[in-house]
Amino acid sequence: MLEEIPFWNDHHQGIRMIMNKLQNKRVFIVLDDVDSEKQLTALAGNQKWFGPGSRVIITCRDSHLLRTHGVYGMYEVQLLQTDEALQLFSLSALKKNNPPENYMDLSKHFVKYAQGLPLALKVLGSYLFGRTIDAWESARDQLEAIPNKDIMNILQISFEGLQDQQKNLFLDMACFFQEEWLNDNFKETLKGFGYYPDINIEILVEKSLISKSKYERLLMHDLLKKMGEEIVCREFPDEPGRRTRLFRHGDVFHVLKNDTGTDAIEGIALDFCPTKERLNADAFSKMTKLRFLKIFVPPISQIYPSPTIEWHGNPLKHMPSNKLQYLHWFNCPSKSWPSSFQPKNLVILSMPGSHFKRLWKGLMVLHNLKELDLNNSENLIETVDFSGVSNLETIYLTGCISLCEVHPSIGVLKRLKHLSLNRCECLTRLPDKFCLESLEFLNLIGCTRLVNIPDIQGDMTSLKSLYFSEPTKKDLPSSFMSFSGLRDLKLSDCENISIFPSVICSLSSLEILHLYGWSRLEKFPDLSMLECLTELQARGTAITQIPSVNLIPKSIRSFSLEGRKRMPRKSLPKQSSYPTYHIRSPEEYEMEGMLEVEALLINFGSASKYSSNIIFADKVMIYGWSLGYGIPEWVHNRSNGSSSLKIELDGTMKGMECAIFIVCDYHQFDSPEGISISSFFKEPSYVKFKFCFEMDDSSLEDCFYELRFPYSPDVDCFIKPIAFWTYTRTPQFFKRWKSNNFDKRSFIKISITAEILDYVSNQTPVELEVQEWGMHFVCPDDAGLGLGSDLDSYRQFYSTWKGGMTRNEE
């Protein structure tokens, strides 16, 4: 029934009409692109306006507006996945579900540009509809230089609805801050800019101009970033020196080479240098409003360093410092800190890889400074007097290999939360007294010449993470008793400690414990009292046997143990069908020469968010390697070389576990270049095995499954075959097969390849030849069938541990 719709100048009359006409009717209403509370109040005031069973769908760019109006059941529209995006683009550009082959690559390029944004996909598709391939290619190139105007205009609607302060915050994030962590120091920087971040960041999130990850990282869609950059460039299209922000390397170089900067410039970001450039340091002198400077041009690689930037003069000498609040300069060329450069409003001072021997001399007062980063400043020999920077919260001095002295004032920074001094190899002393009541993180690993641990004064229960090395003494310092709130403890290179320090067991809040390089530790400690411990790693130890489960707290979710022994040849058994994996102290035969090596590694679970083990897709296993052994007799599925292994299937894979043995011949490690096997087997180096699977219908699995063995045996040569082995519960690929009707298969073929990876020197992987390998499926009722006492003990250990963990979860 057609009915003339009246029009009222008074919106109250319209509201009364809607209520009278619809309050007793079941209706379905869509309100599209709502942008104000006034619109919602006039069109859908509340639920009583409509009859029972009614549905009102509202699309809006502002989630806060919906919450304010009492809308429930909000759904955030997600970006399209690649296949969905390709289909939408193809429907708009070609009127087909999928692009033809000759348009496929170009279509994928436009889909990548849009990054799942439906609006951009439809606009680009409509723009390209009916055009030739040459036109598509030209449009692709044009997009790189000039964003699509229609897309930018639609995206800019949300930007125009912001207040001026929020607009400036958005433009700073688009031009300078990509994927920033929303931490206290970042907030302090934004506060210094006058942005009131706690409220304004939330507004940008609500208006979908930025997003926030679950780990508090701020993200921005590439097209929104391009929109923000385009808004800045439109300020003065042909005169970059008169814009508020410089972020394109061509514009930065133009201004700094030709001295065309003005007092309009508030921020500069440079992260790319395609050619060698000579810049004029005096060009900074006119930028009196400069508040943000970030120069980060890292080398492409150690082999191909990036082109250098040469400066005529010292940039810091000419740089106005009154407004400067954020200074990040990677590999800053200045060798001295000019006395005229006193950035009193600085919040972040980050100069990793700098060439300074020291920063400023004497006392400089920087009350606003929160973060000091001089990581890898290899010429730095001493720190500044910290008395004038009493509000410092973070100090990074990692890799300052010439640093000899730390100023005593560092020990009384009441607000210091994070202190990293790892790999300061020349540092011999810390201040005699520490009164750091706010300290949460302390890293002293690699300070090998450190002879003193400060006297702890006051309360240090705020310390949550401690990373420490003790290469000379036989026990840990008594100051550990002061760290009762410690949750994360990593102790490395404690080479002289043979008895596990009892002080560790008194840390009742400890959740993570890593022990690296405890080469004299032979007995697994009783950790059962650490009721909060969830992750334990012990590597490079001399532990001789699998520990009793009773020594491990039930709270453990990730357990990794590595031990190894070295044996003289005269102590080897003549022959054994099954190797003995119980391991003894590496020192036991040190004087007799290391002719044989065995290693045992146990890895259970990866529930901890801190876990970084690299093993099978299923991270529950006991694994290791031994010299001079072959494959045990009870492994029936075996193959010579790396040829495919055919395994008959009986359809019963429930509860299946797996034992794998791989034997490599030592001869292949002889290198004409004189590279010994020990040069490869140093952490973080790995021997990697890849498995590929073929079904009985000749179909191939579409991915590989990897098994990696870490090494650091420090041997000069191998004179026996190397047997790698692992025992694991049902691996991930078993579960995958089952989802693909694996139970209906009659057999499967598995092929294997092997190589050595060296992550330290970044050498090309060395291919290994597999001599023989075998796989044995272990069923639940296999216990006691002569599989070997060690395998049975591994199974018992895992089962007991897993059972205890399950009961604890219940």
Solvent accessible surface area in square Angstrom, and as a share of the most:
residue,aa,sasa,rsa
1,M,218,0.97
2,L,183,0.91
3,E,114,0.51
4,E,161,0.72
5,I,147,0.74
6,P,72,0.45
7,F,179,0.75
8,W,76,0.27
9,N,148,0.76
10,D,62,0.32
11,H,85,0.38
12,H,96,0.43
13,Q,74,0.33
14,G,15,0.14
15,I,26,0.13
16,R,132,0.48
17,M,55,0.24
18,I,28,0.14
19,M,66,0.30
20,N,109,0.56
21,K,102,0.43
22,L,43,0.21
23,Q,73,0.32
24,N,130,0.67
25,K,114,0.48
26,R,197,0.72
27,V,26,0.15
28,F,133,0.55
29,I,38,0.19
30,V,80,0.46
31,L,20,0.10
32,D,108,0.56
33,D,74,0.38
34,V,7,0.04
35,D,99,0.51
36,S,39,0.25
37,E,69,0.31
38,K,148,0.63
39,Q,74,0.33
40,L,0,0.00
41,T,63,0.36
42,A,23,0.18
43,L,80,0.40
44,A,9,0.07
45,G,18,0.17
46,N,84,0.43
47,Q,129,0.57
48,K,171,0.72
49,W,13,0.05
50,F,19,0.08
51,G,5,0.05
52,P,123,0.78
53,G,40,0.38
54,S,21,0.13
55,R,155,0.57
56,V,52,0.30
57,I,85,0.43
58,I,31,0.16
59,T,57,0.33
60,C,36,0.21
61,R,78,0.28
62,D,25,0.13
63,S,37,0.24
64,H,92,0.41
65,L,18,0.09
66,L,19,0.09
67,R,117,0.43
68,T,86,0.50
69,H,39,0.17
70,G,52,0.50
71,V,43,0.25
72,Y,172,0.65
73,G,74,0.71
74,M,82,0.36
75,Y,167,0.63
76,E,130,0.58
77,V,118,0.68
78,Q,112,0.50
79,L,89,0.44
80,L,52,0.26
81,Q,124,0.55
82,T,101,0.58
83,D,103,0.53
84,E,86,0.38
85,A,1,0.01
86,L,20,0.10
87,Q,80,0.36
88,L,43,0.21
89,F,0,0.00
90,S,0,0.00
91,L,76,0.38
92,S,15,0.10
93,A,1,0.00
94,L,35,0.17
95,K,130,0.55
96,K,109,0.46
97,N,84,0.43
98,N,96,0.49
99,P,9,0.05
100,P,46,0.29
101,E,160,0.72
102,N,97,0.50
103,Y,33,0.12
104,M,49,0.22
105,D,116,0.60
106,L,15,0.07
107,S,0,0.00
108,K,109,0.46
109,H,62,0.28
110,F,1,0.00
111,V,9,0.05
112,K,156,0.66
113,Y,23,0.09
114,A,0,0.00
115,Q,77,0.34
116,G,4,0.04
117,L,34,0.17
118,P,43,0.27
119,L,49,0.25
120,A,0,0.00
121,L,0,0.00
122,K,112,0.47
123,V,26,0.15
124,L,2,0.01
125,G,0,0.00
126,S,76,0.49
127,Y,91,0.35
128,L,0,0.00
129,F,104,0.44
130,G,73,0.70
131,R,116,0.42
132,T,88,0.51
133,I,52,0.27
134,D,107,0.55
135,A,34,0.26
136,W,1,0.00
137,E,67,0.30
138,S,70,0.45
139,A,12,0.09
140,R,72,0.26
141,D,83,0.43
142,Q,89,0.40
143,L,10,0.05
144,E,115,0.51
145,A,74,0.57
146,I,104,0.53
147,P,16,0.10
148,N,20,0.10
149,K,152,0.65
150,D,85,0.44
151,I,0,0.00
152,M,7,0.03
153,N,76,0.39
154,I,58,0.29
155,L,15,0.07
156,Q,28,0.13
157,I,88,0.45
158,S,14,0.09
159,F,10,0.04
160,E,92,0.41
161,G,57,0.55
162,L,11,0.06
163,Q,127,0.56
164,D,106,0.55
165,Q,64,0.28
166,Q,12,0.05
167,K,45,0.19
168,N,62,0.32
169,L,0,0.00
170,F,0,0.00
171,L,12,0.06
172,D,0,0.00
173,M,7,0.03
174,A,0,0.00
175,C,7,0.04
176,F,7,0.03
177,F,7,0.03
178,Q,85,0.38
179,E,92,0.41
180,E,40,0.18
181,W,116,0.41
182,L,23,0.12
183,N,75,0.39
184,D,79,0.41
185,N,16,0.08
186,F,11,0.05
187,K,53,0.22
188,E,52,0.23
189,T,1,0.00
190,L,0,0.00
191,K,102,0.43
192,G,37,0.36
193,F,27,0.11
194,G,32,0.31
195,Y,10,0.04
196,Y,146,0.56
197,P,1,0.01
198,D,89,0.46
199,I,102,0.52
200,N,6,0.03
201,I,4,0.02
202,E,67,0.30
203,I,36,0.18
204,L,0,0.00
205,V,42,0.24
206,E,25,0.11
207,K,44,0.18
208,S,74,0.48
209,L,2,0.01
210,I,7,0.03
211,S,51,0.33
212,K,65,0.28
213,S,35,0.22
214,K,170,0.72
215,Y,145,0.55
216,E,82,0.37
217,R,77,0.28
218,L,3,0.01
219,L,63,0.31
220,M,38,0.17
221,H,30,0.13
222,D,58,0.30
223,L,0,0.00
224,L,19,0.09
225,K,51,0.22
226,K,59,0.25
227,M,1,0.01
228,G,0,0.00
229,E,24,0.11
230,E,36,0.16
231,I,25,0.13
232,V,0,0.00
233,C,11,0.07
234,R,118,0.43
235,E,64,0.28
236,F,70,0.29
237,P,92,0.58
238,D,130,0.67
239,E,82,0.37
240,P,13,0.08
241,G,3,0.03
242,R,106,0.39
243,R,13,0.05
244,T,34,0.20
245,R,5,0.02
246,L,1,0.01
247,F,27,0.11
248,R,96,0.35
249,H,65,0.29
250,G,43,0.41
251,D,29,0.15
252,V,1,0.00
253,F,9,0.04
254,H,79,0.35
255,V,0,0.00
256,L,1,0.00
257,K,95,0.40
258,N,84,0.43
259,D,42,0.22
260,T,54,0.32
261,G,3,0.03
262,T,43,0.25
263,D,75,0.39
264,A,31,0.24
265,I,0,0.00
266,E,46,0.21
267,G,0,0.00
268,I,1,0.01
269,A,15,0.12
270,L,2,0.01
271,D,102,0.53
272,F,106,0.44
273,C,5,0.03
274,P,62,0.39
275,T,77,0.45
276,K,131,0.56
277,E,22,0.10
278,R,142,0.52
279,L,2,0.01
280,N,37,0.19
281,A,0,0.00
282,D,56,0.29
283,A,0,0.00
284,F,0,0.00
285,S,48,0.31
286,K,100,0.42
287,M,0,0.00
288,T,73,0.42
289,K,102,0.43
290,L,1,0.00
291,R,25,0.09
292,F,0,0.00
293,L,0,0.00
294,K,54,0.23
295,I,8,0.04
296,F,70,0.29
297,V,24,0.14
298,P,50,0.32
299,P,68,0.43
300,I,133,0.68
301,S,45,0.29
302,Q,186,0.83
303,I,137,0.70
304,Y,150,0.57
305,P,92,0.58
306,S,21,0.13
307,P,44,0.28
308,T,85,0.49
309,I,34,0.17
310,E,66,0.30
311,W,35,0.12
312,H,116,0.52
313,G,45,0.43
314,N,38,0.19
315,P,2,0.01
316,L,1,0.00
317,K,132,0.56
318,H,61,0.27
319,M,9,0.04
320,P,31,0.19
321,S,14,0.09
322,N,114,0.59
323,K,110,0.47
324,L,0,0.00
325,Q,23,0.10
326,Y,25,0.09
327,L,0,0.00
328,H,27,0.12
329,W,5,0.02
330,F,53,0.22
331,N,76,0.39
332,C,0,0.00
333,P,52,0.33
334,S,7,0.05
335,K,156,0.66
336,S,69,0.45
337,W,22,0.08
338,P,18,0.11
339,S,99,0.64
340,S,81,0.52
341,F,2,0.01
342,Q,77,0.34
343,P,0,0.00
344,K,127,0.54
345,N,61,0.31
346,L,0,0.00
347,V,7,0.04
348,I,11,0.06
349,L,0,0.00
350,S,4,0.03
351,M,0,0.00
352,P,17,0.11
353,G,17,0.17
354,S,4,0.02
355,H,63,0.28
356,F,0,0.00
357,K,119,0.50
358,R,79,0.29
359,L,6,0.03
360,W,13,0.04
361,K,165,0.70
362,G,57,0.55
363,L,109,0.54
364,M,17,0.07
365,V,71,0.41
366,L,0,0.00
367,H,109,0.49
368,N,64,0.33
369,L,0,0.00
370,K,23,0.10
371,E,29,0.13
372,L,4,0.02
373,D,18,0.09
374,L,6,0.03
375,N,33,0.17
376,N,69,0.36
377,S,0,0.00
378,E,97,0.44
379,N,65,0.33
380,L,1,0.01
381,I,63,0.32
382,E,54,0.24
383,T,18,0.10
384,V,9,0.05
385,D,36,0.19
386,F,1,0.00
387,S,67,0.43
388,G,5,0.05
389,V,1,0.01
390,S,51,0.33
391,N,31,0.16
392,L,0,0.00
393,E,25,0.11
394,T,13,0.07
395,I,0,0.00
396,Y,60,0.23
397,L,1,0.00
398,T,18,0.11
399,G,2,0.02
400,C,0,0.00
401,I,63,0.32
402,S,34,0.22
403,L,0,0.00
404,C,71,0.43
405,E,97,0.43
406,V,9,0.05
407,H,58,0.26
408,P,85,0.54
409,S,12,0.08
410,I,1,0.00
411,G,1,0.01
412,V,89,0.51
413,L,5,0.03
414,K,97,0.41
415,R,131,0.48
416,L,0,0.00
417,K,66,0.28
418,H,42,0.19
419,L,1,0.00
420,S,7,0.04
421,L,1,0.00
422,N,25,0.13
423,R,111,0.40
424,C,0,0.00
425,E,82,0.37
426,C,37,0.22
427,L,0,0.00
428,T,58,0.34
429,R,120,0.44
430,L,7,0.03
431,P,11,0.07
432,D,90,0.47
433,K,118,0.50
434,F,3,0.01
435,C,30,0.18
436,L,0,0.00
437,E,91,0.41
438,S,34,0.22
439,L,0,0.00
440,E,76,0.34
441,F,41,0.17
442,L,10,0.05
443,N,17,0.08
444,L,6,0.03
445,I,45,0.23
446,G,15,0.15
447,C,5,0.03
448,T,73,0.43
449,R,141,0.51
450,L,32,0.16
451,V,92,0.53
452,N,20,0.10
453,I,50,0.26
454,P,5,0.03
455,D,82,0.43
456,I,28,0.14
457,Q,69,0.31
458,G,67,0.64
459,D,87,0.45
460,M,3,0.01
461,T,62,0.36
462,S,29,0.19
463,L,0,0.00
464,K,64,0.27
465,S,18,0.12
466,L,4,0.02
467,Y,37,0.14
468,F,7,0.03
469,S,9,0.06
470,E,12,0.05
471,P,32,0.20
472,T,90,0.52
473,K,105,0.45
474,K,163,0.69
475,D,80,0.41
476,L,14,0.07
477,P,24,0.15
478,S,98,0.63
479,S,19,0.12
480,F,3,0.01
481,M,126,0.56
482,S,41,0.27
483,F,9,0.04
484,S,59,0.38
485,G,16,0.15
486,L,0,0.00
487,R,116,0.42
488,D,14,0.07
489,L,0,0.00
490,K,36,0.15
491,L,0,0.00
492,S,10,0.07
493,D,61,0.32
494,C,0,0.00
495,E,82,0.37
496,N,46,0.24
497,I,0,0.00
498,S,58,0.37
499,I,145,0.74
500,F,26,0.11
501,P,6,0.04
502,S,92,0.60
503,V,20,0.12
504,I,0,0.00
505,C,25,0.15
506,S,61,0.40
507,L,2,0.01
508,S,76,0.49
509,S,39,0.25
510,L,0,0.00
511,E,63,0.28
512,I,3,0.02
513,L,0,0.00
514,H,10,0.05
515,L,3,0.01
516,Y,68,0.26
517,G,24,0.23
518,W,0,0.00
519,S,31,0.20
520,R,109,0.40
521,L,2,0.01
522,E,80,0.36
523,K,164,0.70
524,F,12,0.05
525,P,14,0.09
526,D,70,0.36
527,L,1,0.00
528,S,45,0.29
529,M,125,0.56
530,L,1,0.00
531,E,138,0.62
532,C,62,0.37
533,L,0,0.00
534,T,46,0.26
535,E,0,0.00
536,L,2,0.01
537,Q,3,0.01
538,A,3,0.02
539,R,46,0.17
540,G,11,0.11
541,T,0,0.00
542,A,0,0.00
543,I,5,0.02
544,T,41,0.24
545,Q,107,0.48
546,I,26,0.13
547,P,8,0.05
548,S,54,0.35
549,V,32,0.19
550,N,125,0.64
551,L,47,0.23
552,I,9,0.05
553,P,7,0.04
554,K,127,0.54
555,S,17,0.11
556,I,1,0.00
557,R,38,0.14
558,S,1,0.01
559,F,1,0.00
560,S,5,0.03
561,L,3,0.01
562,E,8,0.04
563,G,1,0.01
564,R,26,0.10
565,K,14,0.06
566,R,28,0.10
567,M,7,0.03
568,P,6,0.04
569,R,129,0.47
570,K,170,0.72
571,S,49,0.31
572,L,38,0.19
573,P,74,0.47
574,K,205,0.87
575,Q,153,0.68
576,S,33,0.21
577,S,61,0.39
578,Y,33,0.13
579,P,1,0.01
580,T,73,0.42
581,Y,2,0.01
582,H,77,0.34
583,I,3,0.01
584,R,83,0.30
585,S,8,0.05
586,P,7,0.04
587,E,50,0.22
588,E,89,0.40
589,Y,26,0.10
590,E,84,0.38
591,M,185,0.82
592,E,83,0.37
593,G,28,0.27
594,M,58,0.26
595,L,66,0.33
596,E,1,0.00
597,V,0,0.00
598,E,3,0.01
599,A,3,0.03
600,L,3,0.01
601,L,6,0.03
602,I,1,0.00
603,N,0,0.00
604,F,2,0.01
605,G,11,0.10
606,S,49,0.31
607,A,78,0.60
608,S,16,0.11
609,K,168,0.71
610,Y,116,0.44
611,S,24,0.15
612,S,86,0.55
613,N,6,0.03
614,I,76,0.39
615,I,14,0.07
616,F,3,0.01
617,A,61,0.48
618,D,8,0.04
619,K,60,0.26
620,V,7,0.04
621,M,2,0.01
622,I,1,0.00
623,Y,6,0.02
624,G,0,0.00
625,W,4,0.01
626,S,0,0.00
627,L,3,0.02
628,G,32,0.30
629,Y,19,0.07
630,G,29,0.28
631,I,15,0.07
632,P,0,0.00
633,E,135,0.60
634,W,31,0.11
635,V,1,0.00
636,H,144,0.64
637,N,41,0.21
638,R,98,0.36
639,S,13,0.08
640,N,124,0.64
641,G,23,0.22
642,S,53,0.34
643,S,65,0.42
644,S,58,0.37
645,L,6,0.03
646,K,104,0.44
647,I,2,0.01
648,E,121,0.54
649,L,23,0.11
650,D,114,0.59
651,G,23,0.23
652,T,91,0.53
653,M,15,0.07
654,K,184,0.78
655,G,45,0.43
656,M,8,0.03
657,E,29,0.13
658,C,0,0.00
659,A,2,0.01
660,I,0,0.00
661,F,9,0.04
662,I,1,0.00
663,V,2,0.01
664,C,0,0.00
665,D,38,0.19
666,Y,53,0.20
667,H,104,0.46
668,Q,56,0.25
669,F,22,0.09
670,D,104,0.54
671,S,37,0.24
672,P,133,0.84
673,E,130,0.58
674,G,66,0.63
675,I,58,0.29
676,S,43,0.27
677,I,6,0.03
678,S,15,0.09
679,S,50,0.32
680,F,17,0.07
681,F,0,0.00
682,K,94,0.40
683,E,75,0.34
684,P,64,0.40
685,S,1,0.01
686,Y,28,0.11
687,V,0,0.00
688,K,18,0.07
689,F,0,0.00
690,K,61,0.26
691,F,1,0.00
692,C,28,0.17
693,F,1,0.00
694,E,55,0.25
695,M,7,0.03
696,D,48,0.25
697,D,82,0.42
698,S,82,0.53
699,S,48,0.31
700,L,119,0.59
701,E,22,0.10
702,D,116,0.60
703,C,51,0.31
704,F,114,0.47
705,Y,18,0.07
706,E,49,0.22
707,L,1,0.00
708,R,40,0.15
709,F,0,0.00
710,P,12,0.08
711,Y,4,0.02
712,S,22,0.14
713,P,0,0.00
714,D,71,0.37
715,V,3,0.02
716,D,122,0.63
717,C,76,0.46
718,F,9,0.04
719,I,53,0.27
720,K,66,0.28
721,P,44,0.28
722,I,0,0.00
723,A,0,0.00
724,F,0,0.00
725,W,6,0.02
726,T,2,0.01
727,Y,9,0.03
728,T,1,0.01
729,R,80,0.29
730,T,27,0.16
731,P,0,0.00
732,Q,80,0.35
733,F,1,0.00
734,F,6,0.02
735,K,107,0.45
736,R,81,0.30
737,W,0,0.00
738,K,105,0.44
739,S,90,0.58
740,N,65,0.34
741,N,90,0.46
742,F,2,0.01
743,D,57,0.29
744,K,164,0.70
745,R,56,0.20
746,S,60,0.39
747,F,44,0.18
748,I,0,0.00
749,K,72,0.31
750,I,0,0.00
751,S,40,0.26
752,I,3,0.02
753,T,83,0.48
754,A,5,0.04
755,E,44,0.20
756,I,2,0.01
757,L,17,0.08
758,D,14,0.07
759,Y,104,0.39
760,V,104,0.60
761,S,59,0.38
762,N,132,0.68
763,Q,74,0.33
764,T,115,0.67
765,P,63,0.39
766,V,53,0.30
767,E,146,0.65
768,L,9,0.04
769,E,126,0.57
770,V,4,0.02
771,Q,75,0.34
772,E,40,0.18
773,W,0,0.00
774,G,0,0.00
775,M,0,0.00
776,H,24,0.11
777,F,29,0.12
778,V,0,0.00
779,C,43,0.26
780,P,89,0.56
781,D,113,0.58
782,D,20,0.10
783,A,72,0.55
784,G,65,0.62
785,L,116,0.58
786,G,58,0.56
787,L,9,0.05
788,G,17,0.16
789,S,91,0.59
790,D,13,0.07
791,L,4,0.02
792,D,42,0.22
793,S,39,0.25
794,Y,2,0.01
795,R,30,0.11
796,Q,127,0.56
797,F,10,0.04
798,Y,22,0.09
799,S,67,0.43
800,T,63,0.36
801,W,11,0.04
802,K,61,0.26
803,G,24,0.23
804,G,8,0.08
805,M,19,0.09
806,T,54,0.31
807,R,147,0.54
808,N,73,0.38
809,E,108,0.48
810,E,167,0.75
